[in-house]
Amino acid sequence: MPEGHTLHRLARSHRERFAGRVVRVSSPQGRFAAGAALVDGRLLDDVTAYGKHLFAWFGDRVVHGHLGLYGKFTSGVGAAPPPRGALRMRWETDDAWTDLRGATACEVLSPDEVELIVARLGPDPLVARPDGGPAFDRLHRSRVAVGALLMDQRVIAGIGNVYRAEVLYRQLLSPFRQGRDVTAAEWEPLWTDVVTAMRAGLRSGRIVTTRPEDRPRRSGRVRQEDAHYVYRREGLPCRRCGTPVSRQVMATRNLFWCRTCQAR
């Protein structure tokens, strides 16, 4: 599932291509036909993201998208190609287009309904001046393991499986610690690290969480096999201590951690 930085990059890309322009909206597949008719031919004011949610503002009507596990946008310039397959939604102008397939949510909402969605979510590390206080309040009241809480969008909006594993490792915190046992002194650097890591992903379009001193010394772009400390490295040696990286399902997703560096 795309993590929050991907949605913010999509919002920026769509804003640059379509905001301030009249957009033709259709649903070749037909599942979004009624919603498309509500915004077709209207001026697109803005495209924003919060957590893993995308919002396209057509005046008092907002197209809300959530990609889920399989959703994907494909974009291009010039005339749009002939529709193929299960194409949920298409935007077109005279010189640009974008297609959405496979999304969990694609619907038209009112601004009040958008506010209700955002109100249910925790703070988004990628908004201006993010405040981690509400996230700590929710986490510190819970007996649930911190590794599961970080995947709960009501705690932090936008964090996913990669950032969950990587920031816990970078802070040398056990994913099995109960939320209520995480102190304020531990939370502050954890939150700062989440913000730092996700903003790096927003800038680069990649999730690279290893620090230069923990990677092989190579010039140029960081290779994918060098990009993470523990994520998808089950059985490989920890980059710090050499202990084989462990894997266990937590919050329905594979959790990766080092039993030594992140001892309970």
Buried (B, 14 or more C-beta within 10 A) or exposed (E): BBBBBBBBBBBBBBBEBBBEEEBBBBBBBEBBEEBBEEBBEBBBBBBBBBBBBBBBBBEEBBBBBBBEEEBEBEBEEEEBEEEEEEBBBBBBBEEBBBBBBBBEBBBBBEEEEBEEBBEEBBBBBBBEEBEBEBBBEBBBEBEBBBBBBBBBBEBBBBBBBBBBBBBBBBBEBBBBBBBEEBEEEBBEBBBBBBBBBBBBBBEEEEBBBBEEEEBEEEEEEBEEEBBBBBBBBEEEEBBEEEBBBBBEEBBEBBBBBBBBBBEE
